[in-house]
Amino acid sequence: MAYIQNEKITEILEKADIVEIVSKYVALKKAGRNYKGLCPFHREKTPSFHVSQEKQIFHCFGCGTGGNVFNFLMKIENIGFPEAVQLAATKVGIEIEISEDGYPGGEKRREIYEVNRIAHEFFCRSLETSFGRPAWEALEKRGFQEKDFKTFGLGYAPAGNKLLGYLKDKKLPLALCQQAGLIARTDDGFCDMFRHRIILPIFDIRGAVVGFGGRSMEENQQPKYLNSPENLIFRKGHILYGLNWAKEAIRKSGFSILVEGYFDLLKMRKSGIENVVAPLGTALTDSHLRLLKRYAEKVLLLFDPDQAGSTAALNNLEAVLKNGMEVKVATLPMGFDPEDFLDNFGTDAFLKVLNNAADFVDYSFALESQKYDAASARGKIVIADHILALIQLIPDELERSMYVKKLSTLTGLDAEMLATRQPGASRELPVVNEKQHPQVTNMYSLRAAELTLVVMIAENPELIRELAKYKDYFNGVLKEIVESYEATGIAPDNLAAVLAQLNDQTAADFVSRTAIKMPETDWAQEEKKKRIFDDCVQRIRREFCERRIRQLNAIISEKGKDGKNYDEELREIQRLVRQIKEPSGRAHAAGGG
């Protein structure tokens, strides 16, 4: 499959007119600021399919799908992202040169592999020097030993521009090193991309270094994790961290375990759990799953039990099911990630968590029952509809029928009626009254807040400066946008381009709906814009603080049992509580974690 450079994607988006391209497939009519037509993705009599020429996006308010011109072509032509980009390029007269090995710039790719190899050697040697001692001790504090450094290829990027000097001594072209993401251009020339950071090399399936992850050494050093920028050989949507080590263990065990963090994965491998991989801060893509299916068709998702983890699990569930893979979900106790849990409770307890993983129907039912009243008729219908939407993603008819019967048992609803029911039929039913059921929370609100801010930034690039004050609380695309702005000084001002960066159809559906549905006046009214912005930031900040408080309470409980002092944890909780109560207009760094 071909890979297209980001610069080429931007060029295509700038030249493509989504109205002109969509009109080849759908009869569109002008309707106010936008165009409308009958949706090509579901049956309807009244047009609910909207296309915005101004924003270069589309959204159907009937079936909920949306995105940019690439999303449209992927769905209408049933093709992948690279093929959609190539098709759009053909339609607007842009040529994309492909090398003999199926990728653009074959020789350039080989050169980037080589400079990455040289940089990795430098990072590994730096860890063994006197100025690498703090990183060495930090890794030992996390339970890693010298043999682990060798096994995982861990290294250290010194402060200053020592790598730049090393690359110059090697007489390597600095433009090439910049393209590889090892150095960045400044007003005075170049500087190291990674400085005073623990380095985790990212390998492709063959074990060649394609990029690096850098873990900060100081609490106030941001971002906490810094990844190489995408380039000819480093594409986050096509790489799973640890797959080079895990592939044989996945084949032998018959399933892969998916976690979120670098050190979660490394601690699991160190504990003897070897069939584990991690995406690089993105949702699972079809490319990820095609890679995993080479070795096994079963996946176990292991995510944090908070709202962000639940949302991530649901997003990944959809991708796994659509690709015809069997999936289970395991959850750790509130406040613990895999590394913390292994450090506190050991491997045997961790294996029990994995062995108690639930299939996606049981997991989704438990999750939805926290949101809706599972004892009421309407609550059961809403829950069933949400789970049916997942079941119907499964390609195999017999497998779908088995899960429908299980859903019938859980809800008490008739299996035959569930089998013929179209998910979404209950979308107009009222949700549970939260005043009557205070334990019920909206598990989607955190993701909605994040993506609403994405829309606001694209519509109002000047907001990026205010948003940067809260970067400690962000993850995913919001974090990438802020970090990109801090590195380049350029804020995103093209919603279609941001959608291409998301590489997540669920997120694209939400963003396109929000951008088209919200009238222009909502963005224009400063008071309303500020209120929406503040509400979204406050929602994200509250989730961050509450998650950390839960983790600290668990630590305090364990220290109390052992008679250890926990004054530091109490002080941090007090700081976090103050942050929750503070208006979002006041910025500050996040608490520990």
C-alpha positions as CSV (number, residue, x, y, z in Angstrom):
1,M,0.0,0.0,0.0
2,A,1.3,3.4,-0.9
3,Y,2.2,6.1,1.6
4,I,1.7,9.8,0.8
5,Q,3.6,12.6,2.5
6,N,1.7,15.0,4.7
7,E,2.8,17.9,2.5
8,K,1.2,16.2,-0.5
9,I,-2.0,15.5,1.5
10,T,-2.2,19.2,2.4
11,E,-1.7,20.2,-1.3
12,I,-4.5,17.9,-2.4
13,L,-6.9,19.3,0.3
14,E,-6.1,22.8,-0.8
15,K,-6.9,22.1,-4.4
16,A,-9.9,19.7,-4.0
17,D,-13.4,21.1,-3.8
18,I,-15.5,18.7,-1.8
19,V,-18.7,19.9,-3.4
20,E,-17.4,19.2,-6.9
21,I,-16.2,15.7,-5.9
22,V,-19.3,14.7,-4.0
23,S,-21.5,16.0,-6.8
24,K,-20.2,13.2,-9.0
25,Y,-21.9,10.7,-6.6
26,V,-24.8,12.7,-5.1
27,A,-27.2,15.3,-6.5
28,L,-26.6,18.4,-4.4
29,K,-28.7,21.5,-4.1
30,K,-27.7,24.8,-2.5
31,A,-29.4,25.3,1.0
32,G,-28.2,28.5,2.7
33,R,-24.5,28.4,3.4
34,N,-24.3,24.6,2.6
35,Y,-25.4,22.1,0.0
36,K,-27.9,19.2,0.7
37,G,-28.8,15.9,-0.9
38,L,-30.0,12.4,-0.2
39,C,-27.4,10.5,1.7
40,P,-25.6,7.8,-0.4
41,F,-24.8,5.7,2.7
42,H,-28.4,5.0,3.9
43,R,-31.9,5.0,2.6
44,E,-33.9,8.2,3.2
45,K,-36.7,10.2,1.5
46,T,-35.8,13.6,3.0
47,P,-32.3,15.0,2.4
48,S,-30.2,15.0,5.6
49,F,-26.8,14.9,3.9
50,H,-25.0,18.3,4.2
51,V,-21.8,19.5,2.4
52,S,-20.0,22.6,3.5
53,Q,-17.9,24.2,0.7
54,E,-16.6,26.8,3.1
55,K,-15.3,24.2,5.6
56,Q,-14.7,21.4,3.0
57,I,-16.5,18.8,5.1
58,F,-19.7,16.7,4.9
59,H,-22.1,15.3,7.4
60,C,-25.3,13.2,7.3
61,F,-27.6,13.9,10.2
62,G,-29.5,10.7,9.4
63,C,-26.8,8.0,9.7
64,G,-24.2,10.2,11.4
65,T,-21.2,9.7,9.1
66,G,-19.1,12.7,8.1
67,G,-15.6,14.0,7.5
68,N,-13.5,15.5,4.7
69,V,-13.2,14.6,1.1
70,F,-10.9,11.6,1.9
71,N,-13.5,10.2,4.4
72,F,-16.2,10.5,1.7
73,L,-14.2,8.7,-0.9
74,M,-13.1,6.0,1.5
75,K,-16.7,5.2,2.3
76,I,-18.3,5.7,-1.1
77,E,-15.6,3.6,-2.9
78,N,-14.9,1.2,0.0
79,I,-11.2,1.9,-0.1
80,G,-8.5,2.7,2.4
81,F,-7.0,6.1,3.3
82,P,-4.0,6.0,1.0
83,E,-6.2,4.9,-1.9
84,A,-8.7,7.7,-1.2
85,V,-5.9,10.3,-1.2
86,Q,-4.6,9.0,-4.5
87,L,-8.1,9.0,-6.0
88,A,-8.6,12.6,-4.9
89,A,-5.2,13.5,-6.3
90,T,-6.2,12.1,-9.7
91,K,-9.5,14.0,-9.6
92,V,-7.7,17.3,-9.1
93,G,-4.8,16.6,-11.4
94,I,-2.0,16.1,-8.8
95,E,0.6,13.5,-9.5
96,I,1.9,11.2,-6.8
97,E,5.1,9.5,-7.6
98,I,5.5,5.9,-6.3
99,S,8.8,4.1,-6.0
100,E,9.4,0.5,-7.1
101,D,8.9,-0.8,-3.6
102,G,5.4,0.8,-3.4
103,Y,6.5,3.9,-1.4
104,P,7.5,7.4,-2.5
105,G,11.2,8.1,-2.2
106,G,12.6,4.6,-1.7
107,E,16.2,5.8,-1.5
108,K,15.2,8.6,0.9
109,R,13.5,6.1,3.2
110,R,16.7,4.0,3.3
111,E,18.7,7.1,4.3
112,I,16.3,7.9,7.1
113,Y,16.6,4.3,8.4
114,E,20.3,4.8,8.5
115,V,20.3,8.1,10.4
116,N,17.9,6.7,12.9
117,R,20.3,3.7,13.5
118,I,23.1,6.2,14.0
119,A,21.0,8.3,16.4
120,H,19.9,5.2,18.3
121,E,23.5,4.2,18.9
122,F,24.2,7.7,20.2
123,F,21.2,7.6,22.6
124,C,22.3,4.2,23.9
125,R,25.9,5.3,24.6
126,S,24.7,8.5,26.2
127,L,22.7,6.5,28.8
128,E,26.0,5.0,29.9
129,T,27.8,8.3,30.4
130,S,28.0,10.5,33.5
131,F,25.4,12.9,32.2
132,G,23.1,9.9,31.5
133,R,23.2,8.9,35.1
134,P,19.9,10.6,36.1
135,A,18.1,8.7,33.3
136,W,19.7,5.5,34.4
137,E,18.6,6.0,38.0
138,A,15.1,7.0,36.9
139,L,14.8,3.8,34.9
140,E,16.1,1.7,37.9
141,K,13.5,3.5,40.1
142,R,10.8,2.2,37.7
143,G,12.2,-1.4,38.2
144,F,14.3,-1.7,35.0
145,Q,17.8,-3.0,35.1
146,E,20.8,-2.7,32.7
147,K,19.9,-5.9,30.9
148,D,16.4,-4.4,30.3
149,F,18.1,-1.3,28.8
150,K,19.8,-3.6,26.3
151,T,16.7,-5.7,25.6
152,F,14.4,-2.7,24.9
153,G,17.1,-0.5,23.3
154,L,16.6,2.3,25.9
155,G,18.7,5.4,25.8
156,Y,19.1,9.0,26.8
157,A,19.0,12.2,24.9
158,P,21.3,14.7,26.7
159,A,20.3,18.3,27.4
160,G,21.6,20.9,24.9
161,N,22.4,20.0,21.3
162,K,24.8,17.1,21.7
163,L,23.1,14.9,19.1
164,L,23.3,17.7,16.6
165,G,27.1,17.9,17.2
166,Y,27.4,14.2,16.8
167,L,25.5,14.2,13.5
168,K,27.7,17.0,12.3
169,D,30.8,15.1,13.2
170,K,29.4,12.1,11.2
171,K,29.0,14.6,8.3
172,L,25.3,13.6,7.9
173,P,23.1,16.0,5.9
174,L,21.2,18.1,8.4
175,A,18.2,18.4,6.1
176,L,17.9,14.6,6.1
177,C,18.2,14.6,9.9
178,Q,15.5,17.2,10.2
179,Q,13.3,15.1,7.9
180,A,13.9,12.1,10.2
181,G,12.7,14.2,13.1
182,L,16.0,14.1,15.0
183,I,16.6,17.8,14.9
184,A,14.4,20.9,14.4
185,R,15.1,24.2,12.6
186,T,15.5,27.3,14.7
187,D,16.2,31.0,13.9
188,D,19.9,30.3,14.5
189,G,20.1,27.0,12.6
190,F,19.1,23.6,14.2
191,C,18.6,22.2,17.6
192,D,18.0,18.7,19.0
193,M,14.4,17.5,18.9
194,F,14.9,15.3,22.0
195,R,16.7,16.9,25.0
196,H,17.1,15.6,28.5
197,R,14.7,12.7,27.9
198,I,14.7,8.9,28.3
199,I,14.6,7.5,24.8
200,L,12.4,4.6,23.7
201,P,13.2,3.5,20.2
202,I,10.2,2.6,18.0
203,F,10.8,-0.4,15.8
204,D,9.0,-1.7,12.7
205,I,8.0,-5.3,12.3
206,R,11.6,-6.2,11.1
207,G,13.2,-4.6,14.2
208,A,14.5,-1.5,12.4
209,V,14.3,1.9,14.2
210,V,11.6,4.1,12.5
211,G,11.2,6.7,15.2
212,F,11.6,7.6,18.9
213,G,9.6,8.3,21.9
214,G,11.1,10.6,24.5
215,R,9.9,10.6,28.2
216,S,10.5,13.8,30.1
217,M,13.0,13.7,33.0
218,E,11.6,16.7,35.0
219,E,8.1,17.1,36.3
220,N,7.7,20.6,34.7
221,Q,9.1,19.4,31.4
222,Q,6.4,19.2,28.7
223,P,5.2,17.4,26.9
224,K,5.5,14.4,29.1
225,Y,6.0,12.2,26.0
226,L,7.4,13.4,22.8
227,N,7.2,11.3,19.6
228,S,9.1,11.7,16.4
229,P,7.1,13.6,13.8
230,E,5.6,11.4,11.0
231,N,7.8,11.0,7.9
232,L,8.5,8.6,5.1
233,I,9.1,5.6,7.4
234,F,7.2,6.7,10.6
235,R,3.5,6.5,10.3
236,K,1.6,6.1,13.6
237,G,-1.5,4.6,12.0
238,H,0.6,1.8,10.6
239,I,3.0,0.9,13.5
240,L,2.3,-0.9,16.7
241,Y,4.9,-0.4,19.4
242,G,6.3,-3.7,20.5
243,L,5.0,-5.9,17.7
244,N,8.6,-6.7,16.6
245,W,9.0,-8.4,20.0
246,A,5.5,-9.7,20.4
247,K,4.7,-11.3,17.0
248,E,5.8,-14.9,17.9
249,A,4.2,-14.7,21.4
250,I,1.0,-13.6,19.8
251,R,1.1,-16.4,17.3
252,K,1.7,-19.0,20.0
253,S,-0.8,-17.7,22.5
254,G,-3.5,-17.1,19.8
255,F,-4.2,-13.5,20.9
256,S,-2.7,-10.0,21.3
257,I,-3.1,-7.7,24.3
258,L,-3.5,-4.0,23.5
259,V,-2.4,-1.4,26.1
260,E,-1.9,2.4,26.0
261,G,1.6,3.2,27.2
262,Y,5.2,2.5,26.4
263,F,6.2,1.7,30.0
264,D,3.0,-0.3,30.5
265,L,4.1,-2.6,27.7
266,L,7.7,-2.8,28.9
267,K,6.7,-3.6,32.4
268,M,4.4,-6.4,31.1
269,R,7.1,-7.9,29.0
270,K,9.5,-7.7,31.9
271,S,6.9,-9.6,34.0
272,G,6.7,-12.4,31.4
273,I,3.6,-11.2,29.5
274,E,5.0,-11.0,26.0
275,N,2.0,-10.9,23.6
276,V,1.4,-7.2,24.2
277,V,1.5,-4.2,21.8
278,A,0.5,-0.5,22.0
279,P,-0.6,2.0,19.4
280,L,1.3,5.3,19.3
281,G,-1.3,7.5,20.9
282,T,-3.9,6.9,18.2
283,A,-7.1,4.8,17.9
284,L,-6.7,1.4,16.2
285,T,-6.7,1.6,12.5
286,D,-7.5,-1.0,9.8
287,S,-3.7,-1.1,9.1
288,H,-3.0,-1.9,12.7
289,L,-5.5,-4.7,12.7
290,R,-4.3,-6.1,9.4
291,L,-0.9,-6.4,11.0
292,L,-2.3,-8.2,14.1
293,K,-4.4,-10.6,12.0
294,R,-1.2,-12.0,10.5
295,Y,-0.4,-13.6,13.8
296,A,-3.8,-14.1,15.6
297,E,-7.4,-13.1,15.2
298,K,-8.2,-12.5,18.8
299,V,-7.5,-9.2,20.7
300,L,-7.7,-8.4,24.4
301,L,-8.1,-4.6,25.1
302,L,-6.7,-3.4,28.4
303,F,-7.7,0.2,29.2
304,D,-8.0,2.4,32.3
305,P,-11.5,2.1,33.9
306,D,-12.1,5.9,33.7
307,Q,-14.2,7.7,31.1
308,A,-11.3,8.3,28.8
309,G,-10.3,4.6,28.9
310,S,-13.9,3.5,28.4
311,T,-14.3,5.8,25.4
312,A,-11.0,4.5,23.9
313,A,-12.1,0.9,24.5
314,L,-15.4,1.5,22.7
315,N,-13.7,3.3,19.7
316,N,-11.3,0.4,19.4
317,L,-14.1,-2.2,19.8
318,E,-15.7,-0.9,16.6
319,A,-12.5,-1.2,14.6
320,V,-11.8,-4.7,15.9
321,L,-15.3,-6.0,15.2
322,K,-15.5,-4.5,11.7
323,N,-12.3,-6.4,10.9
324,G,-13.9,-9.7,11.9
325,M,-11.7,-10.3,14.9
326,E,-12.7,-11.7,18.3
327,V,-12.3,-9.2,21.1
328,K,-12.4,-9.2,24.9
329,V,-11.9,-6.3,27.3
330,A,-10.1,-6.3,30.7
331,T,-10.2,-3.4,33.2
332,L,-7.9,-2.7,36.1
333,P,-9.1,-1.2,39.4
334,M,-9.8,2.5,39.3
335,G,-6.7,4.6,39.5
336,F,-4.2,2.0,38.2
337,D,-2.5,1.6,34.8
338,P,-0.7,-1.7,34.0
339,E,2.7,-0.5,35.2
340,D,1.3,0.8,38.6
341,F,-0.8,-2.4,39.1
342,L,2.2,-4.7,38.4
343,D,4.4,-2.7,40.8
344,N,1.8,-2.8,43.6
345,F,0.2,-6.2,43.2
346,G,2.5,-8.4,41.1
347,T,2.2,-10.6,38.0
348,D,-0.2,-13.2,39.4
349,A,-2.8,-10.6,40.3
350,F,-2.4,-9.0,36.9
351,L,-2.9,-12.4,35.1
352,K,-6.1,-12.8,37.1
353,V,-7.3,-9.5,35.6
354,L,-6.5,-10.7,32.1
355,N,-8.2,-14.1,32.7
356,N,-11.3,-12.3,33.9
357,A,-11.6,-10.3,30.7
358,A,-15.2,-9.9,29.4
359,D,-16.5,-10.3,25.9
360,F,-17.6,-7.1,24.3
361,V,-21.3,-7.7,25.0
362,D,-20.8,-8.2,28.7
363,Y,-18.4,-5.2,28.9
364,S,-20.7,-2.9,26.9
365,F,-23.7,-3.9,29.0
366,A,-22.0,-3.1,32.2
367,L,-20.8,0.2,30.8
368,E,-24.1,1.2,29.4
369,S,-25.9,0.2,32.6
370,Q,-23.9,2.9,34.4
371,K,-25.4,5.5,32.0
372,Y,-29.0,4.2,31.6
373,D,-31.5,2.6,33.9
374,A,-31.2,-1.1,33.0
375,A,-34.3,-1.9,35.1
376,S,-36.6,0.3,33.0
377,A,-38.1,-0.7,29.7
378,R,-36.7,2.3,27.9
379,G,-33.3,2.0,29.5
380,K,-33.1,-1.6,28.3
381,I,-34.1,-0.6,24.7
382,V,-31.4,2.2,24.6
383,I,-28.8,-0.2,26.0
384,A,-29.7,-2.9,23.5
385,D,-29.6,-0.5,20.6
386,H,-26.1,0.7,21.5
387,I,-24.8,-2.9,21.8
388,L,-26.7,-4.0,18.6
389,A,-24.8,-1.3,16.8
390,L,-21.6,-3.1,17.8
391,I,-22.9,-6.6,17.0
392,Q,-24.0,-5.6,13.5
393,L,-20.4,-4.6,12.7
394,I,-19.4,-8.3,12.9
395,P,-19.1,-9.7,9.3
396,D,-20.1,-13.3,10.2
397,E,-23.9,-13.8,10.4
398,L,-23.8,-16.9,12.7
399,E,-21.5,-15.0,15.2
400,R,-23.8,-12.1,15.2
401,S,-26.8,-14.3,16.1
402,M,-24.9,-15.8,19.0
403,Y,-24.2,-12.4,20.5
404,V,-27.8,-11.3,19.9
405,K,-29.0,-14.3,22.0
406,K,-26.6,-13.2,24.7
407,L,-27.9,-9.6,24.6
408,S,-31.4,-11.0,24.9
409,T,-30.5,-12.9,28.0
410,L,-28.9,-9.8,29.6
411,T,-31.7,-7.4,28.8
412,G,-34.7,-9.8,28.9
413,L,-35.7,-8.5,25.4
414,D,-37.0,-10.9,22.8
415,A,-34.1,-12.4,20.7
416,E,-36.0,-12.5,17.4
417,M,-37.0,-8.9,17.7
418,L,-33.5,-7.9,18.6
419,A,-32.2,-9.8,15.5
420,T,-34.4,-7.8,13.2
421,R,-34.1,-4.4,14.9
422,Q,-32.2,-1.6,13.3
423,P,-29.8,0.0,15.8
424,G,-30.5,3.7,16.4
425,A,-34.3,3.3,16.4
426,S,-34.3,4.5,20.0
427,R,-32.1,7.5,19.4
428,E,-35.0,9.8,20.2
429,L,-35.8,8.1,23.5
430,P,-35.0,10.3,26.5
431,V,-31.9,9.3,28.5
432,V,-32.1,8.5,32.2
433,N,-32.9,11.5,34.5
434,E,-29.6,12.1,36.2
435,K,-31.3,13.8,39.2
436,Q,-33.1,10.5,39.8
437,H,-30.0,8.4,39.1
438,P,-27.0,10.5,40.3
439,Q,-24.6,7.6,39.7
440,V,-25.2,7.9,35.9
441,T,-22.7,10.0,34.0
442,N,-22.3,10.8,30.3
443,M,-19.3,8.7,29.3
444,Y,-19.0,10.4,25.9
445,S,-18.8,14.0,27.3
446,L,-15.0,14.0,27.7
447,R,-14.4,13.0,24.1
448,A,-17.1,15.5,23.0
449,A,-15.3,18.3,24.9
450,E,-12.0,17.4,23.2
451,L,-13.4,17.3,19.7
452,T,-15.4,20.4,20.2
453,L,-12.1,22.2,21.0
454,V,-10.6,20.7,17.8
455,V,-13.5,22.4,15.9
456,M,-13.1,25.7,17.7
457,I,-9.3,25.8,17.0
458,A,-9.8,25.1,13.3
459,E,-12.5,27.8,13.1
460,N,-10.6,30.2,15.4
461,P,-6.9,29.6,15.2
462,E,-6.1,32.4,17.7
463,L,-7.6,30.2,20.4
464,I,-4.5,27.9,20.3
465,R,-2.6,30.4,22.4
466,E,-5.2,30.1,25.2
467,L,-5.5,26.4,24.8
468,A,-1.7,25.9,25.1
469,K,-2.0,27.0,28.8
470,Y,-3.9,23.7,29.5
471,K,-1.7,21.3,27.5
472,D,-0.8,19.3,30.6
473,Y,-4.4,17.9,30.7
474,F,-4.6,16.9,27.0
475,N,-4.1,13.6,25.1
476,G,-4.4,12.5,21.5
477,V,-5.0,15.0,18.7
478,L,-5.5,18.0,21.0
479,K,-2.0,17.4,22.5
480,E,-0.6,16.9,19.0
481,I,-2.1,20.2,17.8
482,V,-0.7,22.1,20.7
483,E,2.7,20.5,20.5
484,S,2.8,21.2,16.8
485,Y,1.9,24.9,17.4
486,E,4.6,25.2,20.1
487,A,7.2,23.7,17.7
488,T,6.3,25.6,14.6
489,G,4.2,28.6,15.7
490,I,1.6,27.6,13.2
491,A,-2.0,27.0,14.3
492,P,-4.3,24.7,12.3
493,D,-6.8,26.8,10.3
494,N,-8.2,24.2,8.0
495,L,-10.8,21.8,9.4
496,A,-10.5,19.3,6.5
497,A,-6.7,19.1,7.2
498,V,-7.3,18.5,11.0
499,L,-9.7,15.7,10.0
500,A,-7.0,14.1,8.0
501,Q,-4.7,14.2,11.1
502,L,-7.4,12.6,13.2
503,N,-7.4,9.3,11.2
504,D,-10.5,8.3,13.2
505,Q,-13.9,8.0,11.5
506,T,-15.8,8.2,14.8
507,A,-14.1,11.5,15.6
508,A,-14.6,12.7,12.0
509,D,-18.3,12.0,12.4
510,F,-18.5,14.1,15.5
511,V,-16.3,17.0,14.3
512,S,-18.2,17.3,11.0
513,R,-21.6,17.3,12.8
514,T,-20.4,19.9,15.3
515,A,-18.9,22.2,12.6
516,I,-22.0,22.0,10.3
517,K,-24.7,22.1,13.0
518,M,-23.3,25.0,15.0
519,P,-24.4,28.2,13.3
520,E,-21.7,30.7,12.4
521,T,-23.1,33.2,15.0
522,D,-22.2,30.8,17.8
523,W,-18.5,31.2,16.9
524,A,-18.9,34.9,16.2
525,Q,-20.4,35.8,19.6
526,E,-17.3,36.2,21.8
527,E,-19.2,35.6,25.0
528,K,-20.8,32.4,23.8
529,K,-17.5,31.2,22.2
530,K,-15.7,31.8,25.5
531,R,-18.3,29.9,27.5
532,I,-18.1,26.9,25.2
533,F,-14.3,27.0,25.3
534,D,-14.2,27.3,29.1
535,D,-16.8,24.5,29.6
536,C,-14.8,22.1,27.4
537,V,-11.5,22.9,29.1
538,Q,-13.1,22.5,32.6
539,R,-14.6,19.1,31.6
540,I,-11.2,17.8,30.5
541,R,-9.4,19.3,33.5
542,R,-11.9,17.9,35.9
543,E,-11.5,14.4,34.4
544,F,-7.7,14.6,34.6
545,C,-7.8,15.8,38.3
546,E,-10.4,13.2,39.4
547,R,-8.5,10.4,37.7
548,R,-5.3,11.4,39.6
549,I,-7.2,11.8,42.9
550,R,-8.6,8.2,42.5
551,Q,-5.0,7.0,41.8
552,L,-3.7,8.8,44.9
553,N,-6.4,7.5,47.1
554,A,-5.5,3.9,46.1
555,I,-1.8,4.7,46.8
556,I,-2.7,6.2,50.2
557,S,-4.8,3.0,51.0
558,E,-1.8,0.8,50.3
559,K,0.6,3.0,52.2
560,G,-1.8,3.1,55.1
561,K,-1.8,-0.7,55.2
562,D,2.0,-0.8,55.3
563,G,2.2,2.0,57.9
564,K,4.0,4.4,55.4
565,N,3.7,8.2,55.4
566,Y,1.4,9.6,52.7
567,D,1.6,13.4,53.4
568,E,2.9,14.1,49.9
569,E,-0.1,12.3,48.4
570,L,-2.5,14.3,50.6
571,R,-0.9,17.6,49.6
572,E,-1.2,16.7,45.9
573,I,-4.9,15.8,46.4
574,Q,-5.5,19.2,48.0
575,R,-3.8,20.9,45.0
576,L,-6.0,18.9,42.6
577,V,-9.2,19.7,44.5
578,R,-8.3,23.4,44.2
579,Q,-7.7,23.0,40.5
580,I,-11.1,21.4,40.0
581,K,-12.8,24.3,41.8
582,E,-10.8,27.0,39.9
583,P,-12.5,28.7,36.9
584,S,-11.0,27.5,33.6
585,G,-9.9,31.0,32.8
586,R,-7.0,30.5,35.2
587,A,-4.2,28.4,33.8
588,H,-1.6,26.3,35.6
589,A,0.3,23.2,35.3
590,A,-1.4,19.9,36.1
591,G,-0.7,17.9,39.2
592,G,1.6,15.0,39.4
593,G,1.1,11.7,37.6
